Amino acid sequence: MSIEVKTKRWGNSIGVIIPNEAIERLNIKPEEDIIIEIEKKNNVLKEMFGKAKFKKSAKKMIEDFRKENNSKWMK
């Protein structure tokens, strides 16, 4: 089971809060030993940058956008 949690400062350490949904689903009890796999969440935009393929060049898309949305701010 994979869940997303936020880290919190806890004295000199960093802790996480396990959501109730995961606690109930896995039947986790207080003082029970569990194993947590830690993986830092990456920026999705950085992962996706450059992956999309377009039929038109960026320059052509900008020109088309400017024509369709004639605005003094887009000159």
Contacts in CASP RR format, 6 or more apart in sequence:
PFRMAT RR
TARGET T0000
AUTHOR 0000-0000-0000
METHOD contacts of the structure
MODEL  1
MSIEVKTKRWGNSIGVIIPNEAIERLNIKPEEDIIIEIEKKNNVLKEMFG
KAKFKKSAKKMIEDFRKENNSKWMK
1 22 0 8 1.000
1 25 0 8 1.000
1 26 0 8 1.000
3 18 0 8 1.000
3 19 0 8 1.000
3 21 0 8 1.000
3 22 0 8 1.000
4 41 0 8 1.000
5 16 0 8 1.000
5 17 0 8 1.000
5 18 0 8 1.000
5 19 0 8 1.000
6 16 0 8 1.000
6 17 0 8 1.000
7 14 0 8 1.000
7 15 0 8 1.000
7 16 0 8 1.000
8 14 0 8 1.000
8 15 0 8 1.000
8 16 0 8 1.000
8 17 0 8 1.000
9 15 0 8 1.000
16 36 0 8 1.000
18 28 0 8 1.000
22 28 0 8 1.000
26 34 0 8 1.000
28 34 0 8 1.000
54 61 0 8 1.000
56 64 0 8 1.000
65 74 0 8 1.000
66 74 0 8 1.000
66 75 0 8 1.000
END
